[in-house]
Amino acid sequence: MNQESVCCGWLEDSKNDGMLLSPTEALILMARVHMAAFVLILLAMSVPLQHSFGSTRTLDFSLFPDGSTHVTYSLESDPFLPDTEVSLYGDSFENLVAQDENGFLLTTQSENNILQVETLGSSNILINYDTYSLISKDGKIWSFEVDSPVEFNVIMPQNSVIVGMSTFPIDMGVESDRTKILLPSGMAEITYFLAVAESSQVLPPTEETTVPQDGDDTMVYAVAGGAIAAIAVGGAIAMKMKGKSKPVTTSAPQTTTTSVKEEEDFDIEKAMDKPDLREDDKEIIKFIHENGGSALESDLRKKFLLPRTTMWRAVKRLERHGLIEITKKDQQNLIKLTNVETDNNE
């Protein structure tokens, strides 16, 4: 009986017995895992860069006759990021306020037209501020210029006439007696001038002294002669009264009445006719006027449901217009109406 030796294949690979993967396959798999991890790290690093700048939803520029611009815009932000960077329009900023979707104030820090807002947990940012660097004036012509990456609204001042526009508007309308223009993204320039309302130019008629004609010389001489005679009679009476010792007395009530000068009341109509006064500021003036001419700032915040910073900006605007004065009362700000007549005459 012939015996043949048979070589089993498993004996050749006995050194890899008990291993799920060969060394070569393991190295390939490790290289692939490292590559995938590296890609995931790159993606994680790129997410904050994509959401570091807020996405603008609405953008409004409200122009006023004093050359100021009130900027209001709403932006979307990532609630999982600690802060959001926002590009500001203009070179100088006043009364800047940033709020979240619930109206709470957000901490901000600006540097070179970039505003950094702490927005952890906030999905929407509302920013308001004033600037004087977007409007320039040459003679009687005003010019508003801005470069926006998105569509934006421009609300013109009252009694303004547009004389030029660098781009075609998307839409135009009237809102609270002010022209509202929707413009496309990109550079835009609007030139305009302020036209004074015709009613404000009409002055009350003044009494004019009539100049007599040549035929009225006789009347002039008669009037002059009568005046001279009256002066002579008055002088004679004064000379006779001078020699008498009896003093001339005046009634006390009449003196008291003439010596007391009543203060002029606040003219609410003239305050409402100011062309550079906002509608919300007019409501504040009306409330203070109906409240007896004064009100605490805390009462104004309760009445109009405004945050402390927003109400303080409105109060300071009214103070610049000369309509109110701010005093302290029991560690609180007391807002008093001023005399509009006196301010206008100055």
C-alpha positions in Angstrom: 0.0 0.0 0.0 1.5 3.3 -1.1 1.3 6.3 1.2 1.2 9.8 -0.1 2.0 12.9 2.0 -0.6 15.7 1.6 0.4 19.3 2.6 -2.4 21.1 4.3 -2.9 24.7 3.4 -3.6 25.8 7.0 -0.1 24.9 8.0 1.3 27.6 5.8 -0.7 30.4 7.4 -0.4 29.1 10.9 1.5 32.2 11.9 -1.7 34.3 11.3 -3.9 31.9 13.3 -6.3 33.7 15.7 -6.0 37.1 13.9 -9.1 38.8 12.3 -7.0 40.9 10.0 -3.6 40.5 8.5 -1.0 43.1 9.3 -1.3 44.6 5.8 -5.0 45.0 6.1 -4.7 46.5 9.6 -2.3 49.1 8.4 -4.6 50.0 5.5 -7.6 50.3 7.9 -5.6 52.4 10.4 -4.6 54.8 7.6 -8.2 55.1 6.5 -9.4 55.8 10.0 -6.8 58.5 10.5 -7.8 60.1 7.2 -11.5 60.1 8.2 -10.7 61.6 11.6 -8.6 64.3 9.9 -11.5 65.2 7.6 -13.9 65.3 10.6 -11.5 67.7 12.4 -11.4 70.0 9.4 -15.2 70.0 9.2 -15.5 70.8 12.9 -13.0 73.7 12.5 -14.9 75.1 9.5 -18.3 75.3 11.2 -17.4 78.3 13.5 -15.9 80.1 10.5 -19.2 79.7 8.5 -21.3 81.0 11.3 -19.0 83.6 12.8 -20.8 86.4 10.9 -24.6 86.8 11.3 -26.9 86.4 8.4 -28.8 89.6 7.8 -32.6 89.3 7.6 -33.8 93.0 7.4 -31.8 96.2 7.1 -33.3 99.7 7.4 -31.7 103.2 7.2 -33.9 106.0 8.6 -32.7 109.5 7.5 -33.3 112.7 9.5 -33.0 116.4 8.7 -30.1 116.9 11.1 -27.9 114.6 9.0 -28.2 111.6 11.3 -29.1 108.1 10.2 -30.8 105.5 12.5 -29.7 102.0 11.5 -31.9 99.0 12.4 -31.2 95.5 11.2 -32.1 92.0 12.3 -29.7 89.1 11.9 -29.8 85.3 12.4 -27.1 83.8 14.7 -26.1 80.3 15.8 -27.4 79.7 19.3 -24.6 77.2 19.9 -21.8 79.7 19.3 -20.6 82.0 22.1 -20.5 85.1 20.0 -21.4 86.5 16.6 -19.5 89.2 14.6 -21.6 91.9 12.8 -20.4 94.5 10.3 -21.5 98.0 11.2 -22.3 100.8 8.7 -20.5 104.1 9.2 -17.4 105.3 11.0 -19.0 106.7 14.2 -21.7 105.1 16.3 -24.0 106.5 19.0 -26.7 104.9 21.2 -25.8 101.4 20.1 -28.1 98.7 21.5 -28.1 94.9 20.7 -31.0 92.7 21.8 -31.9 89.1 21.4 -35.3 87.7 20.2 -36.7 88.1 23.7 -35.7 91.8 24.1 -32.8 91.1 26.5 -29.7 93.3 26.1 -26.6 91.6 24.7 -23.0 92.4 25.6 -21.1 94.0 22.7 -17.6 95.1 21.8 -16.7 97.0 18.7 -13.4 97.4 16.8 -12.9 98.9 13.3 -16.6 98.7 12.2 -16.8 95.0 13.5 -19.2 94.4 16.4 -18.7 91.3 18.5 -21.9 90.3 20.2 -22.2 87.6 22.9 -25.0 85.5 21.5 -24.8 82.1 23.2 -28.3 80.7 23.2 -29.7 83.5 20.9 -31.0 82.7 17.4 -31.8 86.3 16.4 -30.1 89.7 17.0 -31.7 93.1 16.7 -29.2 96.0 16.5 -30.1 99.8 16.6 -27.7 102.7 16.5 -27.3 106.2 15.2 -24.5 107.5 13.0 -23.6 110.8 11.3 -21.1 109.4 8.8 -23.5 108.1 6.1 -24.9 111.5 5.1 -22.9 114.5 3.7 -24.0 117.9 2.6 -22.9 120.2 -0.3 -24.7 123.5 -0.1 -28.4 122.6 0.0 -28.0 119.1 -1.4 -27.7 116.2 1.0 -26.2 112.9 -0.1 -26.7 109.4 1.5 -24.3 106.7 0.5 -24.0 103.1 1.6 -22.7 99.7 0.4 -24.9 96.8 1.5 -24.5 93.1 0.8 -28.3 92.6 1.0 -31.5 94.4 0.0 -32.3 97.3 2.3 -34.9 100.0 3.0 -34.2 103.8 3.1 -36.7 106.0 4.9 -36.3 109.6 3.7 -36.8 112.6 5.9 -40.1 114.5 5.9 -40.4 117.2 3.3 -37.5 115.8 1.3 -37.2 115.9 -2.5 -35.1 113.3 -4.2 -33.0 114.7 -7.1 -30.8 111.7 -7.9 -30.4 108.0 -7.3 -27.5 105.8 -8.5 -29.5 102.6 -8.8 -33.1 101.7 -9.7 -35.3 101.0 -6.6 -37.1 97.7 -6.2 -40.1 99.4 -4.6 -41.2 102.8 -3.3 -44.0 103.8 -0.9 -45.1 106.3 1.8 -44.9 105.5 5.5 -46.0 108.0 8.1 -45.6 110.9 5.6 -42.1 109.7 4.7 -40.9 108.1 1.5 -39.7 104.5 1.9 -37.5 103.0 -0.8 -36.4 99.4 -1.2 -33.0 99.2 -2.9 -31.1 96.2 -4.2 -27.8 95.0 -2.7 -24.6 96.8 -3.6 -23.4 100.5 -3.6 -26.3 103.0 -3.6 -26.3 106.8 -3.4 -29.3 109.1 -3.0 -29.1 112.9 -3.3 -32.0 115.1 -2.0 -32.8 118.5 -0.6 -35.2 119.5 2.2 -38.2 121.5 1.2 -39.8 123.6 4.0 -43.6 123.1 4.1 -45.5 126.0 2.6 -47.6 126.5 5.7 -44.5 127.1 7.8 -43.3 129.8 5.4 -46.5 131.9 5.7 -45.9 134.6 8.2 -48.7 136.4 10.1 -49.6 139.8 8.6 -48.0 142.7 10.3 -49.5 146.2 10.5 -48.0 148.5 8.0 -47.8 152.3 8.4 -49.6 153.9 5.4 -47.7 156.6 3.7 -50.0 159.5 2.8 -50.1 160.8 -0.7 -49.5 164.4 -1.8 -53.1 165.2 -1.5 -53.1 164.2 2.2 -50.6 166.8 3.4 -53.3 168.8 5.1 -54.3 165.8 7.2 -50.6 165.2 8.2 -50.2 168.8 9.4 -53.5 168.6 11.3 -52.4 165.4 13.1 -49.0 166.9 13.9 -50.5 170.2 15.2 -52.9 168.2 17.5 -50.0 166.1 18.9 -48.0 169.3 19.6 -51.0 170.9 21.4 -51.5 167.7 23.5 -47.8 167.7 24.5 -48.1 171.4 25.5 -51.2 170.8 27.6 -49.6 167.8 29.3 -46.5 169.9 30.2 -48.6 172.6 31.8 -50.5 170.1 33.9 -47.3 168.5 35.0 -45.8 171.9 36.1 -48.9 172.6 38.2 -48.9 169.1 39.8 -45.2 169.5 40.7 -45.9 172.3 43.2 -48.4 170.2 45.1 -47.2 167.9 47.9 -49.9 165.3 47.6 -48.4 162.1 46.2 -50.0 160.1 43.6 -50.9 156.6 44.7 -51.7 153.5 42.6 -53.9 150.7 43.6 -52.2 147.6 45.0 -54.2 145.0 43.1 -53.3 146.6 39.7 -49.6 146.7 40.6 -49.7 143.0 41.6 -51.5 142.1 38.4 -49.0 143.8 36.2 -45.9 142.6 38.0 -46.7 138.9 37.8 -45.9 137.4 34.5 -47.5 134.1 33.7 -45.3 131.4 32.3 -46.2 130.3 28.8 -47.6 126.8 28.5 -45.9 124.1 26.6 -47.1 124.3 23.0 -47.8 120.7 22.1 -48.8 121.5 18.5 -45.4 123.2 17.7 -43.6 120.2 19.3 -45.5 117.8 17.0 -44.7 120.0 14.0 -40.9 119.5 14.3 -39.9 117.7 11.1 -37.0 115.8 12.6 -39.0 114.3 15.5 -39.8 110.6 15.4 -43.2 109.2 15.8 -42.3 107.2 18.9 -40.8 110.4 20.4 -44.0 112.3 19.7 -45.9 109.7 21.7 -43.6 110.2 24.6 -44.1 114.0 24.5 -47.9 113.5 24.4 -47.8 111.2 27.4 -45.6 113.7 29.4 -47.9 116.6 28.4 -51.0 114.7 29.5 -49.3 113.7 32.7 -49.0 117.4 33.8 -45.7 118.2 32.0 -43.4 115.8 33.9 -42.9 112.1 34.4 -40.3 109.7 35.8 -38.2 107.8 33.3 -39.3 104.5 35.0 -43.0 105.5 34.4 -42.2 106.0 30.7 -40.6 102.6 30.4 -43.7 101.0 32.0 -46.0 102.9 29.7 -44.2 102.1 26.4 -42.7 98.7 27.5 -39.2 99.7 26.4 -35.9 98.6 27.9 -33.9 101.0 30.0 -31.3 101.7 27.3 -33.9 102.3 24.6 -35.8 104.7 26.7 -32.7 106.6 27.7 -31.7 107.0 24.0 -35.2 108.5 23.3 -35.0 110.8 26.3 -31.5 112.1 25.2 -32.9 112.7 21.6 -35.7 114.8 23.0 -33.2 116.7 25.2 -31.1 117.5 22.1 -34.3 118.8 20.4 -34.8 121.1 23.4 -38.2 119.7 24.2 -37.4 118.3 27.7 -34.9 118.7 30.5 -33.6 115.9 32.8 -33.4 116.4 36.5 -32.9 114.1 39.5 -35.7 113.3 42.0 -35.2 110.7 44.7 -32.3 109.1 42.8 -34.5 108.8 39.6 -34.6 110.7 36.4 -37.4 113.2 36.2 -38.4 114.3 32.7 -39.9 117.8 32.3 -41.2 119.6 29.3 -39.4 122.8 28.3 -40.7 126.0 26.7 -41.0 125.4 23.0 -41.6 129.1 22.3 -38.3 130.1 24.0 -36.4 127.5 22.1 -37.8 128.5 18.7 -37.1 132.2 19.3 -33.5 131.5 20.0 
